[in-house]
Amino acid sequence: MSIFTTKRYVGFFLLLAALVSATAKAQVGIYAMGSLGHIGGVDTGGGSSGSLTGGGGTFGVYDNFVRLGPLNFGGDARYETQSSSDGHINQGLAGLRLALRAPILQPYVQAEVGGGGTNYGTNTGSFVSQFQFGADYTLIPHIALRGEYGIGRLSAVFGSGHQTVQQFGIGVVVRLF
């Protein structure tokens, strides 16, 4: 076999490997987002209430473990932290995820529960429920930009107080495989 033929075979197999890996659909991804969080309806003492808005980050992992046609079903786990000069909001959440599988833009919704709290006001909270929706925009295979909005509640387990929590984030997703 000539060196020219060998180079063609090597080139062909490298091209084939690149095409197969580029079209493979990732199931597991990790993400990091810059995020803004807002908590409202906080009892600040003396019969008054207030709100807190802070900046920070959201970090997590998701797994699309069931594929059904164009839909992916899976789970998500994340940690969110936002702070300002008045206080902070921290949350750890896990839940279910539904995403539309598409080549460029993959919209998703998810519902999560977990624990969290704030040092702002008199009710520090402990139970969190949140609903998020967003979309991942594929830049190159396995790398995407993410935009997301979430809304939920931060509730006291041993009290009647609760606050509304909102979160907005923009970041990067790395799809592992």
C-alpha positions in Angstrom: 0.0 0.0 0.0 1.4 3.4 -0.9 1.9 6.2 1.5 -0.6 8.3 -0.5 -3.3 5.6 0.0 -2.4 5.2 3.7 -2.8 9.0 4.2 -6.2 8.9 2.5 -7.4 6.1 4.9 -6.1 7.9 7.9 -7.8 11.2 6.7 -11.0 9.3 6.0 -11.1 7.8 9.5 -10.3 11.1 11.2 -13.1 12.8 9.3 -15.5 10.0 10.2 -14.6 10.2 13.9 -15.0 14.0 13.8 -18.5 13.7 12.2 -19.6 11.0 14.6 -18.5 12.9 17.7 -20.0 16.1 16.4 -23.5 14.5 15.9 -23.4 12.5 19.2 -26.1 13.9 21.5 -24.8 14.7 25.0 -26.8 13.4 28.0 -24.8 14.8 30.9 -23.8 18.4 31.3 -22.3 20.8 33.8 -23.0 24.5 33.9 -22.0 27.7 35.5 -24.0 30.9 35.3 -23.7 34.4 36.6 -27.0 35.1 38.3 -29.2 37.7 39.9 -31.5 36.6 42.8 -34.4 38.5 44.3 -36.3 37.6 47.5 -39.5 39.5 48.3 -42.0 39.6 51.2 -39.3 39.3 53.8 -40.4 40.1 57.4 -37.9 42.7 58.5 -39.3 43.1 62.0 -41.7 45.6 63.5 -44.5 44.7 61.1 -42.7 45.8 58.0 -41.5 43.8 55.0 -38.7 44.3 52.5 -36.9 42.7 49.6 -33.3 41.8 48.7 -31.6 41.7 45.3 -28.1 40.2 45.0 -25.7 39.0 42.4 -23.7 35.7 42.4 -23.6 32.4 40.7 -25.5 29.2 39.9 -23.5 25.9 39.5 -25.0 22.5 38.6 -25.2 19.3 36.7 -28.0 17.7 34.7 -28.5 14.3 33.2 -31.0 13.6 30.4 -31.5 9.9 31.2 -34.6 9.2 29.1 -35.1 10.1 25.4 -38.5 9.9 23.8 -38.6 11.3 20.3 -37.6 14.9 20.4 -37.9 15.1 24.2 -35.3 14.5 26.9 -36.4 13.7 30.5 -33.9 13.9 33.3 -32.8 15.4 36.5 -30.9 18.5 37.6 -29.0 19.4 40.8 -27.7 22.9 41.5 -26.4 25.4 44.0 -27.3 29.1 43.8 -25.7 31.9 45.8 -26.4 35.6 45.5 -25.4 38.4 47.9 -25.6 42.1 48.3 -24.5 44.6 51.0 -27.7 43.8 52.9 -27.5 40.0 53.0 -27.3 36.8 51.0 -29.5 34.1 49.5 -28.2 30.5 49.2 -30.1 27.5 47.8 -29.4 23.9 47.0 -32.0 22.3 44.7 -32.6 19.0 42.9 -35.5 18.0 40.6 -36.9 16.8 37.3 -36.2 18.3 33.9 -37.9 18.2 30.5 -36.0 19.5 27.4 -36.7 19.6 23.7 -33.8 18.1 21.7 -33.0 20.3 18.7 -29.7 21.0 16.8 -29.1 24.6 17.9 -31.6 25.8 20.5 -32.7 23.4 23.3 -35.5 24.9 25.5 -36.2 23.3 28.8 -38.4 23.4 32.0 -37.6 22.0 35.4 -39.2 21.8 38.8 -36.9 21.5 41.9 -37.0 21.4 45.7 -34.3 21.7 48.3 -33.0 23.7 51.1 -31.8 27.3 51.4 -31.9 30.4 53.4 -31.2 34.1 53.7 -29.7 36.2 56.5 -32.0 39.1 55.5 -35.0 39.7 57.8 -36.3 37.6 60.6 -37.3 34.4 58.7 -34.2 32.7 57.4 -36.1 29.9 55.6 -35.1 26.4 55.1 -37.3 24.8 52.4 -37.1 25.9 48.8 -39.3 25.1 45.8 -38.5 26.5 42.4 -39.6 26.3 38.8 -37.1 27.2 36.0 -37.3 27.6 32.3 -34.7 28.5 29.9 -32.7 27.5 26.7 -29.3 26.3 25.8 -27.9 27.7 22.5 -25.2 25.4 21.0 -22.0 27.3 20.0 -20.0 24.2 19.1 -20.6 20.5 19.8 -20.6 20.0 23.6 -20.5 23.8 24.4 -23.6 26.0 24.8 -24.7 29.3 26.2 -27.6 29.2 28.7 -30.2 31.7 29.6 -32.6 30.9 32.5 -35.4 32.4 34.7 -36.6 30.7 37.9 -39.4 31.6 40.3 -40.3 29.9 43.6 -40.6 30.1 47.4 -38.4 30.1 50.4 -40.4 28.8 53.4 -39.8 28.3 57.1 -40.3 24.7 58.1 -41.1 25.7 61.7 -43.1 28.8 61.0 -45.7 30.2 58.7 -43.4 32.7 56.9 -42.5 32.4 53.3 -40.9 34.6 50.6 -41.0 34.6 46.9 -37.7 34.0 45.2 -36.7 34.9 41.6 -33.5 34.1 39.8 -32.1 35.0 36.4 -28.9 33.6 35.0 -26.7 33.6 31.9 -23.8 31.2 31.5 -22.0 28.3 29.9 -22.9 24.6 29.6 -20.4 21.9 28.9 -22.0 18.6 27.7 -19.8 15.8 28.8 -21.0 13.0 26.6 
